[in-house]
């Protein structure tokens, strides 16, 4: 199965996930593979980091914070 415009490929052969996974509050409780997907995409995109409440230059992306944002839909800033 190959990704199309509605999917997001993740590294390490873990599979394909919907782009909506990157929407704040959409994912709910994350599986380890979903967390890895989001973290990988955050590392690649300063714009996405900002949307998720991280500084664009941030190197540390705490799992607990990613999980909370994926579940609750907000990052608690602003």
N, C-alpha and C positions, 0 to 999 in steps of 0.2 A: 504494500500500500504506500502510495506516495502522497506527500502533502499537497494540498491545493490552496486556494486563496483563503479558505476558512480554517486552516490548520497551521500550527506552529511546530516546526521540527526542533527537537532538542538533541543535544549531543550525547555521546556515550551509548548510542543505540537503545535508548530507553523508550522510544516510541514517538508518537505524534499527539499533540494536544491542541484543543481549540484556542484561538487567539484570545477568546474571552477570559482565559485563565489569567491574563494580565490585567483584567479589569478589577479594580478595588472592590472587594466584597463579593465577587462572583463565585469564587472557588469554595468557600466554606472551609472545612477541615481539609488540609492538604495531605496527600500521600507523600512519601519520601521522593518519588519521581517527579511529582508536580512541584514540590519545593525546589528540587534541583533545577527544573525547567525555569521557574521564575527567577531564581538566584542567577542562573546563567544569563538570562535575558537582561536582568538588572545590571550585571557586570558589563554588558556590551553597550548599554544605552544610557547616557547621562540624562536624556529627556525622560526616559521611563523612571529612572531613579528619582528625579524631581517629582514626578506625578505620584510616586509611592512615598514621598515625604523624606527621602534621603537627599543629601547634598549631591550634586552631580559628580563631585570629586571624591565622594566617599569610597573607601576601600573595604571598610567593615560593613557587612550586611547581616546583622544578627537574625538567625532563624526565627527566634521568638517574635521579633518585630514583623518579619515577613508574614509569618503565620497569622498574627493578629490583624494585619492589614487585609490579607486575603479573606479572613473570616468576617471582620467587622466593617470593612469598606471605607475606613478613614484612617489617617495616619496621626491624628491628634495634634496637628500643627495648623496655624492659620486661623 
